[in-house]
Amino acid sequence: MENKIAMHVSRVTILINFLLSALKLLAGLLARSSAMVSDAVHSASDVFSTVIVMIGVRTAGKAADDEHPYGHERMECVAAIVLAVVLLFTGLCIGYEGIRKIRTPEALPVPGLLALIAAVISILVKEGMYRYTRAAADRIRSEALRADAWHHRSDALSSVGALIGIAGARMGWPVLDPIASLVICVMISKAAFDIFLDAVRKMVDERCDEETENAIRGKALAHEGVEGVDALLTRQFGNRVYVEMEIAVDGGLTLTRAHAIAEGVHDDIEAAFPQVKHIMIHVNPVQGK
């Protein structure tokens, strides 16, 4: 089900990005706007990035096997890292082109009205795509899809920069058009860095945030028979979470009863936290009992 949602969202965004990049490229060329051409290149890179997301999500959804007993969830992080590198390269290319044109200001043309209209359309479409993709990413807890959503948001922001640059150039400052390309470069590079850092964190077994850990601990303590949580360790594995917990129960209970309590805590946590893939629970006797 999760893979089907991700694949559907990816196919929709590929189609929209293809049409939008073609529109922006045509508008940029006809209206002689380097900022809009740069923005078109950014949208075109979204098509490639979404293909990477599709590959990552499909691979991450594969069942565990002999060589990967914990599953393939980290492939989503790999896809996000590849996406971040592609995004950074795109931003640097746009920045280089903007610097090159700033160094020859006498040759800068004044962008036409078509470029301005294309920028407005791009802002509205890309912000809509961001919200659509982010909602799906939150629903299925997909890091690769969430990274792709931020790619859409960075494209919307770059279109805002393009809009400002084009408007300024039409008002008599043509140099603002390539300067807008530099702003776009910075925005894209920042998004790439954030995506890369988030993916790396999830590949090095970083713990969950304190709020999530407290919620897990509270769920365990709410189960009948649990008198304390002696230890709690969490680690993020791609878009999933692994939990190791030590609970304290009455030392006079039978092994069967203590085991049943541990099973109940296990089931409660998995039901309340869908992102939790595996829980290991150790039972300790309450000190002094």
N, C-alpha and C positions, 0 to 999 in steps of 0.2 A: 504493500500500500504506500509506504513512504517513498519507495523508488518511483512508483507511478506518478506520484505528485511532483517529485523533483524533475522527472523527465518531461512531464506536461508543461511545467513552468519554464523549463529550459527551451523547449521547442517554441513556445510562444515568444519568449524574449529574443531568440535567434531571428525569428521572422520580423519582429518589430525593429530590432537593431539593424537588420539588413536594409529595410525600407528607409529607416531614419538616416542611416549613414549615407545612403544614395542621395536622399533629399538634401542633406547638409553639404555634401560634396558638390552637387550640382549648383546649389545656391552660392557656395563659396567661390566656385570658379566663375560663374556668371556675374556675381557681384564683386569680384576681385577682393575677397576678404581672406587674409591668411589665417585669422582667428577662427573663421568658420571652417576652413579646410582642415585646420588642426583639430577642431572639434569633431569633424567628420571622421578623421583618422582614429580618434578616441572611441567613437561609436563603433567603428569597424573592428577595433580590437576587442570590443565586447562580444562580438560573434565568436571569435576564437576562444575567449575566456570562458564563455558558456559551454563550448564544446569540451573544454578541460573539466569544467564542473560536472558535466554529464558522465564523462569517463570516471572521474573520481567517485561520484555517488554510486554508479553502477558497480564499481570494484569494491567499494566499502560495504555494499549490501550483500556481498558474497558470504555464504555460510563458512563457519570455521572448518578447517581441514587439518590433516596431519602436520603440515608445515606451519600452519597459522592457527594454533589451538584457541587463541583468544579472538579470532575473527580478523576482519580487514578494515575496521573502522578508521584506523589512522590514515588510510588512503585518502580520506577527505581532507586531512591536514596537508598531505602531500600535494593534492590538487590545489589547495588554497595557497601553498607556497609557490607553486608554478605560476598561479594566477598573479601573485604579488610581483614576481619577477617580470612577467609580461607587462604588467601595468606600469612598473617602474621604467622599463625600456621605452614604452610608448611615451611616457611623460618626458623623459630626457630627450627623445627625438623632437618632440614638440618644442621643448625649451631651446634646443640648439637652433631650430629653424627660426624661432622668434628672435634670438640674439643676432643671427645672420642678417635678418631684415632690419633690425634696429641700427646696425652698423652702416646701412646704406639708406638713410631716411629720405634722400632725394628721389628714390625710385618707388616710394610707397604710394600706391593708388588709394583713392577714397572709396571705401566699400559702398555697394549699392543697397537700396532698400530691401531687396530680396534677402540679403544676409541677415538683416535685422529681424525680419519675419521668421526666418528659419530658426534663429536663436530662441525666439519666444516659444515656437512650437516644440523645439527640443527640450526646453526647460520643463514644460508641462508634461510631455510624454515620458521623459526620463524620471521625473519625480514620481509619476504614476507607476512606472515599472519598478522603482525602488520599493514603494509601499507594497506592491503586489508580491514581489519576490521575497521581501523581508517577512511578510505575513506567512508565506509558505515555509520559509526557513525556520521561523519560530515554531510553527506547527509540527514539523518533523524533526526539529533540532539538528539541522544540517549546517555545519560550519562552511562547507564549500558553497552552498547556496546563499548563506549569509554574506560571504565574501563577494559573491556575484552581485548581491543586492547593493553593497557599498560601492561596487564598480558603477552601478547605475546612478547612485547618488553623486559620485565624483563626476560623472558625465553631466549631470544636471548642474552641479556647481561650476563646471568648466564652461557650460553654456551661458551661465550668468556672467562669467568673466568675459566670454565672447560678446555677449550683448552689450556690456559696458564699453568694451573696446571698440566695437563697431559703431555704437552711438557716438562715442567721443571722436572717432575718426571722421564721421559724417558732420560733426560740428566744427571741424577745422583742425583737428589734431590727429593726423593719420598715424603717427607713431604709437598711439594708444592701441591700435589693432594688434601689432606684434607684441606689445607689452602685455596685452591680454593673454597671448599665447604663453608668456612666461608665468603669469598667474595660474593658468591652467596646468602648467608643468609642476608648479609647487603643490597644487591641490592633488594632482594625480600621484605624485611621489609620496605625499603624506598618507594617502589612502593605502598605497602599496606597502609602506612601512607598517601601518597598523595591522593590515591583514597578515603580513609576514610574522609579526611579533605574536599575534594571537594564535596562529597555527603552531609556531614553535613552542609556545607555552603548553599547548595541548599534546605535544609529542614528547615532552620531557616529564610526564606524570605530575604535572602541577596539581595541587589540591584544589578542591572546590572552594568557592567563596565562603566566608564565615556564616553568612545568612543561611546558605544551603545546608552547611554542616549542623548548624543549630537546629534547623528544621528536622533533619534526619535524627538527631539526638532526641529531640522532643517527641518524635513519632515512636521511637523505641521506648522511651520512658512512659509513654501513655499506655503501653501494652500491659495487660494484667500479668502480674508475677515478676515484672522487671523492677528491681529495687535500685538500680543505678547503671550508669554507663561508665565503665572503667577506662575505656580507650576507644577512640574513633579515628580512623585513617581513611581518607578518600584520595582518589587520583583520577584525573581525566584521561580517557583513552579515546582520542578522536572526539566524536560527539556523544560518547557514552561515559558513564561513571562507574568505577569499581569502589566498593566499600569493604573495609575490614573493621569489625567492631567487637569489643568485649563487653558483655553485659553481666550484671551481678544479680543472682537469684538466691532464694533461700537455700542454704546448704543442706537442709534436711530433706529436700525434695528428692524423689526418685529420679534416676537417669532418664527414664521415659518422660516424666513430667517436665524436667528441665529442657530436654530436647524439644518437646512440644512448644514450650515458650519461645525457644530460639527460632523454631520454624515459623511461629506466628509473627515474630518481629520481622523476620525475613520477608514474609508475604506482605505485611503492612507497608514496609518501606518500598518494595517494588511496585505496589499498587499506587502509592502516593507520589512516587518519583519515577516517571516513565523513562527518564534518561539513565537510571541505574540498571546496568546490565547484569552485575554479579555482586553478591554479598557473601562475605565469610563472617560467621558469627561464632565467637568463642564464649563459653559460659563459665563464669567464676562464682564460687560460693561467696555470699556476703561475709565480709570480715567480722569475726566474732560470733558467727552462727555455726 
